[in-house]
Each structure stands twice: as C-alpha cells, then as structure tokens.
Amino acid sequence: MATIRLTERDLRILDTLHLHRVLTTPQIGELFFSGTASRAAQRRLLGFAENDLADRFTPRHHGWNAPHHWTLGPEGARVVATRLGLTPKQIGYRPDTHLRLRASTRLGHATGLAQTYVRFATTARATPGATLQRWWSEARCRTAWGHRVCPDGYLRWRQDGTTLDAFVEYDTGTEPLVRLTEKISRYRDLAVETRLATPVLFVVPGPRRLTSLCRVLDGGPRVPVHVTTHARLAYPGPTRPVWRRAGDPDCGVRPLVELA
C-alpha cells in the first residue's frame, strides 16, 4: 500500500465527506475535479481507499452501473477530527457508517441532499458575483433549531450585494402532505421566536408534487416557501427562474436572488 501525501484539496474532500456523510464518485468529481467522469477523481479516491481515508460501497438495488458511494474511513476521520482538535468519536464517526448507509432506506435522501449541495456549490463557482457562503448539514441544523424544526440544510447565498439565508428541504415524495404542512407550522413558530422570516426552499421530485405542495404549503408572509424540482435544480440551475412561491395564484417563478 502506497502512502499518499494529503493536499489541500484532499483535506477539503475529507471535510465534505464528514459534512454530508456520503458522496458518490461523480459528486466528488464535480466538486473537486474536472467533472462527473473525472479519472483523476477515481484514481485519487482509490488512493483514499487503500490508505483507509475513505470507505466505499455500491448499493446493490441501484443496478450494476451504480457509482461508488464514499464515506469517511478510520484514517480520514482521524485527520478531520485532529484538525478540529477532537477525537473521531466526538465528530460522530462510526467505523460501520458505510455498512449502515448501505442498508439504510434513507440512502437516496442522503445522496439527493448531497446532490442539492453540489448543484448550489458548482453554480456559485460558475456564476460571476455569486458565492455559497454557508451550508449547514442536517446534524448542525438539528443542534441549532432542533427544538423547533429539523431542516435538511441551511444555506447563505451571496450574489451582487444581496444575501439570502434559507432553510433547505429535500423531498423524495414519500412524506404525506399533511406532515409537510405540520412542518411549515413549526417553521412559523421558529419565525415568531427568532423574529426572522427565513424562507424555506423545497426541492421535490417532479411537477405533480410541486403543484401539490404549492397548493397546501402557504407559509404566509412570516415563512416564505419556494419550491422547485430535482430536474430544474440540475438544469437550468438554482439561480435561474425555477422557484415557485407556495400559495401564489399566478404560478410565477423567480430566480434565487429575488427570494431574499
């Protein structure tokens, strides 16, 4: 086994694996290399696996051509924890994480949420005047607001002098609408508590789900709710006019910067 010398990019990959728990090879390629099919990403990740920096698995139910899914390995967890002045246990690392995720029914949600982050991050990189200044994980959101709500993510987007802070909800279409309505009620309670009308961004599977959510999830002026689909987040992308305001009878769509 050849020991590899960690670069600044390697450290950022490990930090991102810690943040999202699991990333696919194409996602890592898009974030840190030349694209989703980057051979350089594949070679580097194989080096990670050989040095216990990362573990990999392929979900069987995704078919024979499913990409590798990567989690922190024991050495990767040690590197991340040391840089934070903590132990692997203190950062929440478990040696069986890859096995637990492989069998988890929430794996699709985890990778879909990670892809949502990838889309915002790469769009910011490609958009002049735009920056994704902050992305908080589900775990960090739970620590901050778990007494009221448990968002899938929280972002701060800066573009042309405008700042948007927003909660992110990645929807797979499995939760009943009444449960999502209850969730928005909790967001309203949080808005009253914080005196901040923080928007909630829903990313949903398709047009039918979007129409249903926009019909029932009117958060009112206190909690603006905006919805787009997985496909439209991928293309034309989050900065484009793809966000529909829940409760809007005109069914108009807005670009991201206008949601602030």
C-alpha positions as a Python dict, from the first residue, in 0.01 Angstrom:
ca = {
    (1, 'M'): (0, 0, 0),
    (2, 'A'): (147, 334, -108),
    (3, 'T'): (109, 610, 149),
    (4, 'I'): (-24, 930, -4),
    (5, 'R'): (60, 1283, 96),
    (6, 'L'): (-253, 1482, 162),
    (7, 'T'): (-304, 1801, -36),
    (8, 'E'): (-529, 2094, 49),
    (9, 'R'): (-785, 1952, -194),
    (10, 'D'): (-768, 1614, -20),
    (11, 'L'): (-845, 1782, 313),
    (12, 'R'): (-1144, 1959, 161),
    (13, 'I'): (-1274, 1628, 22),
    (14, 'L'): (-1248, 1470, 367),
    (15, 'D'): (-1422, 1767, 529),
    (16, 'T'): (-1703, 1742, 273),
    (17, 'L'): (-1741, 1368, 332),
    (18, 'H'): (-1773, 1444, 702),
    (19, 'L'): (-2032, 1716, 631),
    (20, 'H'): (-2255, 1504, 407),
    (21, 'R'): (-2174, 1153, 542),
    (22, 'V'): (-2185, 1006, 190),
    (23, 'L'): (-2092, 1128, -159),
    (24, 'T'): (-2077, 946, -492),
    (25, 'T'): (-1773, 943, -720),
    (26, 'P'): (-1947, 1175, -975),
    (27, 'Q'): (-2038, 1421, -698),
    (28, 'I'): (-1677, 1436, -576),
    (29, 'G'): (-1558, 1469, -934),
    (30, 'E'): (-1791, 1762, -996),
    (31, 'L'): (-1699, 1938, -671),
    (32, 'F'): (-1322, 1896, -674),
    (33, 'F'): (-1203, 1778, -1016),
    (34, 'S'): (-1283, 1834, -1383),
    (35, 'G'): (-1627, 1677, -1392),
    (36, 'T'): (-1853, 1386, -1303),
    (37, 'A'): (-1648, 1134, -1506),
    (38, 'S'): (-1307, 1258, -1390),
    (39, 'R'): (-1046, 984, -1399),
    (40, 'A'): (-829, 1191, -1167),
    (41, 'A'): (-1108, 1176, -906),
    (42, 'Q'): (-1136, 800, -946),
    (43, 'R'): (-761, 750, -906),
    (44, 'R'): (-741, 975, -602),
    (45, 'L'): (-1037, 808, -432),
    (46, 'L'): (-882, 467, -488),
    (47, 'G'): (-574, 601, -308),
    (48, 'F'): (-804, 714, -27),
    (49, 'A'): (-947, 363, -1),
    (50, 'E'): (-602, 200, 3),
    (51, 'N'): (-498, 425, 292),
    (52, 'D'): (-821, 388, 494),
    (53, 'L'): (-903, 756, 440),
    (54, 'A'): (-1238, 663, 289),
    (55, 'D'): (-1463, 358, 262),
    (56, 'R'): (-1665, 276, -48),
    (57, 'F'): (-1968, 68, -135),
    (58, 'T'): (-2204, 20, -428),
    (59, 'P'): (-2578, -2, -347),
    (60, 'R'): (-2698, -329, -494),
    (61, 'H'): (-3051, -206, -562),
    (62, 'H'): (-2913, 74, -785),
    (63, 'G'): (-2803, -171, -1055),
    (64, 'W'): (-2470, -288, -1188),
    (65, 'N'): (-2365, 56, -1317),
    (66, 'A'): (-2427, 246, -991),
    (67, 'P'): (-2135, 470, -890),
    (68, 'H'): (-1924, 406, -584),
    (69, 'H'): (-2056, 573, -269),
    (70, 'W'): (-1789, 709, -34),
    (71, 'T'): (-1783, 770, 341),
    (72, 'L'): (-1504, 864, 581),
    (73, 'G'): (-1268, 581, 668),
    (74, 'P'): (-1091, 548, 1004),
    (75, 'E'): (-783, 743, 892),
    (76, 'G'): (-996, 1008, 722),
    (77, 'A'): (-1198, 1052, 1041),
    (78, 'R'): (-875, 1084, 1240),
    (79, 'V'): (-749, 1355, 1003),
    (80, 'V'): (-1074, 1554, 1019),
    (81, 'A'): (-1101, 1519, 1396),
    (82, 'T'): (-739, 1617, 1458),
    (83, 'R'): (-780, 1937, 1258),
    (84, 'L'): (-1081, 2023, 1477),
    (85, 'G'): (-899, 1938, 1798),
    (86, 'L'): (-1139, 1648, 1863),
    (87, 'T'): (-1148, 1269, 1851),
    (88, 'P'): (-1317, 1065, 1576),
    (89, 'K'): (-1589, 970, 1824),
    (90, 'Q'): (-1650, 1337, 1908),
    (91, 'I'): (-1714, 1423, 1541),
    (92, 'G'): (-1970, 1142, 1523),
    (93, 'Y'): (-1758, 892, 1330),
    (94, 'R'): (-1857, 527, 1341),
    (95, 'P'): (-1647, 253, 1177),
    (96, 'D'): (-1961, 85, 1039),
    (97, 'T'): (-2104, 401, 878),
    (98, 'H'): (-2067, 265, 524),
    (99, 'L'): (-2239, -59, 620),
    (100, 'R'): (-2525, 122, 793),
    (101, 'L'): (-2577, 359, 498),
    (102, 'R'): (-2566, 73, 250),
    (103, 'A'): (-2864, -87, 424),
    (104, 'S'): (-3044, 237, 505),
    (105, 'T'): (-3375, 330, 345),
    (106, 'R'): (-3260, 694, 368),
    (107, 'L'): (-2958, 648, 142),
    (108, 'G'): (-3143, 803, -152),
    (109, 'H'): (-3234, 1103, 60),
    (110, 'A'): (-2873, 1145, 175),
    (111, 'T'): (-2726, 1132, -176),
    (112, 'G'): (-3007, 1350, -316),
    (113, 'L'): (-2945, 1613, -50),
    (114, 'A'): (-2573, 1595, -124),
    (115, 'Q'): (-2652, 1650, -493),
    (116, 'T'): (-2854, 1958, -397),
    (117, 'Y'): (-2543, 2094, -225),
    (118, 'V'): (-2332, 2005, -530),
    (119, 'R'): (-2566, 2199, -755),
    (120, 'F'): (-2557, 2512, -539),
    (121, 'A'): (-2179, 2493, -491),
    (122, 'T'): (-2092, 2440, -858),
    (123, 'T'): (-2344, 2703, -972),
    (124, 'A'): (-2191, 2958, -735),
    (125, 'R'): (-1847, 2877, -876),
    (126, 'A'): (-1973, 2933, -1231),
    (127, 'T'): (-2176, 3250, -1160),
    (128, 'P'): (-1990, 3583, -1154),
    (129, 'G'): (-2065, 3776, -837),
    (130, 'A'): (-2213, 3473, -656),
    (131, 'T'): (-2087, 3284, -351),
    (132, 'L'): (-2226, 3000, -146),
    (133, 'Q'): (-2104, 3140, 183),
    (134, 'R'): (-2256, 2878, 411),
    (135, 'W'): (-2403, 2531, 401),
    (136, 'W'): (-2501, 2366, 728),
    (137, 'S'): (-2563, 1994, 746),
    (138, 'E'): (-2874, 1828, 882),
    (139, 'A'): (-2685, 1747, 1204),
    (140, 'R'): (-2575, 2106, 1258),
    (141, 'C'): (-2927, 2233, 1185),
    (142, 'R'): (-3062, 1992, 1444),
    (143, 'T'): (-2822, 2133, 1701),
    (144, 'A'): (-2923, 2491, 1622),
    (145, 'W'): (-3300, 2459, 1576),
    (146, 'G'): (-3395, 2103, 1673),
    (147, 'H'): (-3624, 2227, 1948),
    (148, 'R'): (-3849, 2361, 1670),
    (149, 'V'): (-3754, 2221, 1329),
    (150, 'C'): (-3500, 1986, 1171),
    (151, 'P'): (-3418, 2123, 824),
    (152, 'D'): (-3220, 1909, 581),
    (153, 'G'): (-2985, 2203, 530),
    (154, 'Y'): (-2930, 2573, 573),
    (155, 'L'): (-2757, 2800, 323),
    (156, 'R'): (-2635, 3153, 285),
    (157, 'W'): (-2617, 3271, -76),
    (158, 'R'): (-2450, 3599, -168),
    (159, 'Q'): (-2496, 3747, -515),
    (160, 'D'): (-2440, 4100, -645),
    (161, 'G'): (-2469, 4254, -299),
    (162, 'T'): (-2780, 4059, -200),
    (163, 'T'): (-2775, 3794, 74),
    (164, 'L'): (-3025, 3510, 102),
    (165, 'D'): (-3044, 3293, 412),
    (166, 'A'): (-3273, 2993, 366),
    (167, 'F'): (-3363, 2653, 504),
    (168, 'V'): (-3344, 2363, 258),
    (169, 'E'): (-3585, 2069, 247),
    (170, 'Y'): (-3501, 1784, 8),
    (171, 'D'): (-3822, 1596, -65),
    (172, 'T'): (-3836, 1243, -206),
    (173, 'G'): (-4213, 1241, -236),
    (174, 'T'): (-4270, 982, 36),
    (175, 'E'): (-4396, 1206, 316),
    (176, 'P'): (-4772, 1280, 318),
    (177, 'L'): (-4866, 1642, 255),
    (178, 'V'): (-5022, 1678, 599),
    (179, 'R'): (-4684, 1607, 758),
    (180, 'L'): (-4521, 1877, 547),
    (181, 'T'): (-4797, 2118, 647),
    (182, 'E'): (-4717, 2045, 1011),
    (183, 'K'): (-4351, 2109, 937),
    (184, 'I'): (-4429, 2455, 798),
    (185, 'S'): (-4629, 2527, 1113),
    (186, 'R'): (-4313, 2458, 1316),
    (187, 'Y'): (-4117, 2689, 1087),
    (188, 'R'): (-4374, 2960, 1165),
    (189, 'D'): (-4319, 2901, 1536),
    (190, 'L'): (-3945, 2942, 1483),
    (191, 'A'): (-4001, 3265, 1288),
    (192, 'V'): (-4202, 3406, 1578),
    (193, 'E'): (-3928, 3305, 1820),
    (194, 'T'): (-3639, 3448, 1615),
    (195, 'R'): (-3831, 3738, 1455),
    (196, 'L'): (-3676, 3632, 1123),
    (197, 'A'): (-3885, 3548, 816),
    (198, 'T'): (-3635, 3292, 684),
    (199, 'P'): (-3751, 3134, 354),
    (200, 'V'): (-3782, 2757, 315),
    (201, 'L'): (-3668, 2607, -16),
    (202, 'F'): (-3827, 2274, -111),
    (203, 'V'): (-3669, 2057, -382),
    (204, 'V'): (-3924, 1797, -495),
    (205, 'P'): (-3927, 1500, -738),
    (206, 'G'): (-4148, 1638, -1015),
    (207, 'P'): (-4415, 1882, -1140),
    (208, 'R'): (-4708, 1698, -982),
    (209, 'R'): (-4551, 1708, -637),
    (210, 'L'): (-4458, 2074, -691),
    (211, 'T'): (-4818, 2165, -774),
    (212, 'S'): (-4948, 1977, -469),
    (213, 'L'): (-4700, 2140, -232),
    (214, 'C'): (-4764, 2488, -367),
    (215, 'R'): (-5134, 2434, -308),
    (216, 'V'): (-5103, 2331, 59),
    (217, 'L'): (-4776, 2484, 187),
    (218, 'D'): (-4858, 2852, 209),
    (219, 'G'): (-4639, 2976, 491),
    (220, 'G'): (-4776, 3328, 459),
    (221, 'P'): (-4558, 3638, 492),
    (222, 'R'): (-4387, 3504, 804),
    (223, 'V'): (-4241, 3195, 631),
    (224, 'P'): (-4198, 3232, 252),
    (225, 'V'): (-4199, 2884, 94),
    (226, 'H'): (-4048, 2834, -252),
    (227, 'V'): (-4049, 2509, -449),
    (228, 'T'): (-3858, 2367, -746),
    (229, 'T'): (-3798, 2017, -884),
    (230, 'H'): (-3491, 1795, -882),
    (231, 'A'): (-3467, 1826, -1259),
    (232, 'R'): (-3491, 2205, -1270),
    (233, 'L'): (-3236, 2239, -992),
    (234, 'A'): (-3000, 2040, -1212),
    (235, 'Y'): (-3085, 2239, -1525),
    (236, 'P'): (-3118, 2531, -1576),
    (237, 'G'): (-2999, 2553, -1215),
    (238, 'P'): (-3084, 2723, -885),
    (239, 'T'): (-3001, 3080, -990),
    (240, 'R'): (-3247, 3074, -1280),
    (241, 'P'): (-3624, 3144, -1256),
    (242, 'V'): (-3714, 2798, -1123),
    (243, 'W'): (-3857, 2884, -779),
    (244, 'R'): (-4235, 2896, -742),
    (245, 'R'): (-4384, 3064, -434),
    (246, 'A'): (-4624, 2839, -245),
    (247, 'G'): (-4971, 2991, -234),
    (248, 'D'): (-4902, 3212, -538),
    (249, 'P'): (-5216, 3205, -756),
    (250, 'D'): (-5022, 3337, -1057),
    (251, 'C'): (-4786, 3036, -1054),
    (252, 'G'): (-4494, 3265, -1135),
    (253, 'V'): (-4135, 3155, -1092),
    (254, 'R'): (-3841, 3362, -966),
    (255, 'P'): (-3461, 3344, -972),
    (256, 'L'): (-3282, 3267, -648),
    (257, 'V'): (-3157, 3619, -584),
    (258, 'E'): (-3515, 3754, -577),
    (259, 'L'): (-3609, 3526, -287),
    (260, 'A'): (-3403, 3729, -39),
}
